[in-house]
Amino acid sequence: MIIYDELYNLIISGRLKIPPYSLLRDELINLQRKFTPPSGFSVMPKREGDVLTDDIADSLAGACYNAISFTTTRLPYSHTVELGNISGSNQRLWQSMSGPLGYGTGQQVQSRLEQRSQYFRFKK
């Protein structure tokens, strides 16, 4: 019921362009709602219709529903992490989620990153 409600809303509002595929068009034309008392309705092809299947229409409705209801999850924001001393020296490795940022004290790495960011802001 839910996937066909979404498909119906997309088609009626003009937000879905249906490809010119005759079997899909015939399946959509021959669909009917059969009301069932406790749960609502079910969608099925007409028994006396030209097309007796609804497989492609089911696929289209499911794909539209998944595209609408899918929530993208993203990676967390990157953070700078100090990993400690390297081989007994006073240098430290600073790492972000995108890779290493540099070696040295925090101030040294920060100044190098600022210099690098100024380079990327340069416009011709």
Short mmCIF file of the C-alpha atoms (twelve columns), coordinates in Angstrom:
data_MODEL
# 
_entry.id   MODEL 
# 
loop_
_atom_site.group_PDB 
_atom_site.id 
_atom_site.type_symbol 
_atom_site.label_atom_id 
_atom_site.label_alt_id 
_atom_site.label_comp_id 
_atom_site.label_asym_id 
_atom_site.label_seq_id 
_atom_site.Cartn_x 
_atom_site.Cartn_y 
_atom_site.Cartn_z 
_atom_site.pdbx_PDB_model_num 
ATOM 1   C CA . MET A 1   0.000   0.000  0.000   1 
ATOM 2   C CA . ILE A 2   2.709   2.446  0.980   1 
ATOM 3   C CA . ILE A 3   4.845   2.005  -2.127  1 
ATOM 4   C CA . TYR A 4   1.872   2.427  -4.446  1 
ATOM 5   C CA . ASP A 5   0.670   5.506  -2.553  1 
ATOM 6   C CA . GLU A 6   4.082   7.092  -3.116  1 
ATOM 7   C CA . LEU A 7   4.098   6.073  -6.783  1 
ATOM 8   C CA . TYR A 8   0.604   7.521  -7.226  1 
ATOM 9   C CA . ASN A 9   1.623   10.820 -5.621  1 
ATOM 10  C CA . LEU A 10  4.735   11.072 -7.777  1 
ATOM 11  C CA . ILE A 11  2.825   10.422 -10.996 1 
ATOM 12  C CA . ILE A 12  -0.091  12.750 -10.181 1 
ATOM 13  C CA . SER A 13  2.231   15.606 -9.137  1 
ATOM 14  C CA . GLY A 14  4.313   15.237 -12.309 1 
ATOM 15  C CA . ARG A 15  7.527   14.558 -10.384 1 
ATOM 16  C CA . LEU A 16  8.117   11.201 -12.078 1 
ATOM 17  C CA . LYS A 17  8.880   10.775 -15.746 1 
ATOM 18  C CA . ILE A 18  7.908   7.309  -16.865 1 
ATOM 19  C CA . PRO A 19  10.045  5.857  -19.641 1 
ATOM 20  C CA . PRO A 20  8.243   5.085  -22.906 1 
ATOM 21  C CA . TYR A 21  8.074   1.336  -22.324 1 
ATOM 22  C CA . SER A 22  4.798   -0.178 -23.523 1 
ATOM 23  C CA . LEU A 23  4.614   -3.059 -21.027 1 
ATOM 24  C CA . LEU A 24  5.160   -0.696 -18.078 1 
ATOM 25  C CA . ARG A 25  2.526   1.693  -19.438 1 
ATOM 26  C CA . ASP A 26  0.043   -1.156 -19.920 1 
ATOM 27  C CA . GLU A 27  0.717   -2.505 -16.422 1 
ATOM 28  C CA . LEU A 28  0.149   0.911  -14.850 1 
ATOM 29  C CA . ILE A 29  -3.063  1.418  -16.810 1 
ATOM 30  C CA . ASN A 30  -4.412  -2.002 -15.788 1 
ATOM 31  C CA . LEU A 31  -3.690  -1.659 -12.067 1 
ATOM 32  C CA . GLN A 32  -6.584  -1.527 -9.655  1 
ATOM 33  C CA . ARG A 33  -7.015  -1.094 -5.919  1 
ATOM 34  C CA . LYS A 34  -8.858  -3.840 -4.138  1 
ATOM 35  C CA . PHE A 35  -10.070 -2.640 -0.760  1 
ATOM 36  C CA . THR A 36  -9.642  -5.055 2.124   1 
ATOM 37  C CA . PRO A 37  -11.520 -4.146 5.335   1 
ATOM 38  C CA . PRO A 38  -8.970  -4.413 8.158   1 
ATOM 39  C CA . SER A 39  -5.773  -3.295 6.425   1 
ATOM 40  C CA . GLY A 40  -6.755  -0.882 3.678   1 
ATOM 41  C CA . PHE A 41  -6.205  -2.006 0.089   1 
ATOM 42  C CA . SER A 42  -4.012  -4.102 -2.146  1 
ATOM 43  C CA . VAL A 43  -2.912  -3.261 -5.671  1 
ATOM 44  C CA . MET A 44  -3.229  -5.860 -8.423  1 
ATOM 45  C CA . PRO A 45  -3.810  -6.036 -12.167 1 
ATOM 46  C CA . LYS A 46  -7.346  -6.255 -13.517 1 
ATOM 47  C CA . ARG A 47  -8.449  -9.820 -14.230 1 
ATOM 48  C CA . GLU A 48  -10.021 -8.785 -17.537 1 
ATOM 49  C CA . GLY A 49  -7.250  -6.326 -18.461 1 
ATOM 50  C CA . ASP A 50  -4.865  -6.465 -21.404 1 
ATOM 51  C CA . VAL A 51  -1.902  -7.236 -19.121 1 
ATOM 52  C CA . LEU A 52  -2.244  -9.729 -16.294 1 
ATOM 53  C CA . THR A 53  1.050   -8.967 -14.527 1 
ATOM 54  C CA . ASP A 54  2.242   -6.112 -12.357 1 
ATOM 55  C CA . ASP A 55  5.907   -7.052 -11.930 1 
ATOM 56  C CA . ILE A 56  7.416   -3.986 -13.605 1 
ATOM 57  C CA . ALA A 57  4.961   -1.660 -11.872 1 
ATOM 58  C CA . ASP A 58  5.871   -3.300 -8.532  1 
ATOM 59  C CA . SER A 59  9.557   -2.732 -9.285  1 
ATOM 60  C CA . LEU A 60  8.972   0.901  -10.212 1 
ATOM 61  C CA . ALA A 61  6.874   1.523  -7.090  1 
ATOM 62  C CA . GLY A 62  9.490   -0.135 -4.864  1 
ATOM 63  C CA . ALA A 63  12.356  1.795  -6.448  1 
ATOM 64  C CA . CYS A 64  10.513  5.114  -6.048  1 
ATOM 65  C CA . TYR A 65  9.686   4.353  -2.438  1 
ATOM 66  C CA . ASN A 66  13.290  3.406  -1.655  1 
ATOM 67  C CA . ALA A 67  14.599  6.546  -3.338  1 
ATOM 68  C CA . ILE A 68  12.244  8.753  -1.325  1 
ATOM 69  C CA . SER A 69  12.520  7.052  2.052   1 
ATOM 70  C CA . PHE A 70  16.253  6.321  1.988   1 
ATOM 71  C CA . THR A 71  18.121  8.433  4.520   1 
ATOM 72  C CA . THR A 72  21.762  8.880  3.861   1 
ATOM 73  C CA . THR A 73  24.078  8.458  6.750   1 
ATOM 74  C CA . ARG A 74  27.330  10.289 6.558   1 
ATOM 75  C CA . LEU A 75  30.637  9.872  8.225   1 
ATOM 76  C CA . PRO A 76  31.206  11.937 11.337  1 
ATOM 77  C CA . TYR A 77  33.016  15.239 10.986  1 
ATOM 78  C CA . SER A 78  36.775  14.923 10.895  1 
ATOM 79  C CA . HIS A 79  38.776  15.667 14.011  1 
ATOM 80  C CA . THR A 80  42.471  16.084 14.612  1 
ATOM 81  C CA . VAL A 81  43.979  13.407 16.804  1 
ATOM 82  C CA . GLU A 82  47.398  13.359 18.467  1 
ATOM 83  C CA . LEU A 83  48.922  9.886  18.241  1 
ATOM 84  C CA . GLY A 84  51.928  10.496 20.485  1 
ATOM 85  C CA . ASN A 85  55.707  10.485 20.020  1 
ATOM 86  C CA . ILE A 86  57.335  8.937  16.996  1 
ATOM 87  C CA . SER A 87  60.361  6.725  17.642  1 
ATOM 88  C CA . GLY A 88  61.544  8.511  20.748  1 
ATOM 89  C CA . SER A 89  61.770  11.947 19.105  1 
ATOM 90  C CA . ASN A 90  59.905  15.052 20.160  1 
ATOM 91  C CA . GLN A 91  57.935  15.016 16.896  1 
ATOM 92  C CA . ARG A 92  54.276  13.979 17.026  1 
ATOM 93  C CA . LEU A 93  52.064  12.626 14.264  1 
ATOM 94  C CA . TRP A 94  48.772  14.474 13.854  1 
ATOM 95  C CA . GLN A 95  46.070  12.493 12.110  1 
ATOM 96  C CA . SER A 96  42.616  13.338 10.791  1 
ATOM 97  C CA . MET A 97  39.939  11.034 9.420   1 
ATOM 98  C CA . SER A 98  41.148  11.893 5.917   1 
ATOM 99  C CA . GLY A 99  44.762  10.932 6.597   1 
ATOM 100 C CA . PRO A 100 47.871  12.252 8.287   1 
ATOM 101 C CA . LEU A 101 48.097  16.013 8.705   1 
ATOM 102 C CA . GLY A 102 51.761  16.226 9.549   1 
ATOM 103 C CA . TYR A 103 54.562  15.738 12.041  1 
ATOM 104 C CA . GLY A 104 55.722  18.137 14.708  1 
ATOM 105 C CA . THR A 105 54.230  20.086 17.515  1 
ATOM 106 C CA . GLY A 106 50.613  21.145 17.274  1 
ATOM 107 C CA . GLN A 107 51.632  24.715 16.481  1 
ATOM 108 C CA . GLN A 108 53.915  23.600 13.622  1 
ATOM 109 C CA . VAL A 109 51.222  21.448 12.034  1 
ATOM 110 C CA . GLN A 110 48.623  24.194 12.424  1 
ATOM 111 C CA . SER A 111 50.843  26.788 10.740  1 
ATOM 112 C CA . ARG A 112 51.555  24.378 7.835   1 
ATOM 113 C CA . LEU A 113 47.830  23.707 7.432   1 
ATOM 114 C CA . GLU A 114 47.090  27.434 7.389   1 
ATOM 115 C CA . GLN A 115 49.752  27.950 4.723   1 
ATOM 116 C CA . ARG A 116 48.271  25.105 2.691   1 
ATOM 117 C CA . SER A 117 44.714  26.461 3.033   1 
ATOM 118 C CA . GLN A 118 45.867  29.885 1.821   1 
ATOM 119 C CA . TYR A 119 47.274  28.176 -1.272  1 
ATOM 120 C CA . PHE A 120 43.882  26.574 -2.053  1 
ATOM 121 C CA . ARG A 121 42.066  29.907 -1.660  1 
ATOM 122 C CA . PHE A 122 44.309  31.447 -4.333  1 
ATOM 123 C CA . LYS A 123 42.252  32.468 -7.386  1 
ATOM 124 C CA . LYS A 124 43.548  33.301 -10.832 1 
# 
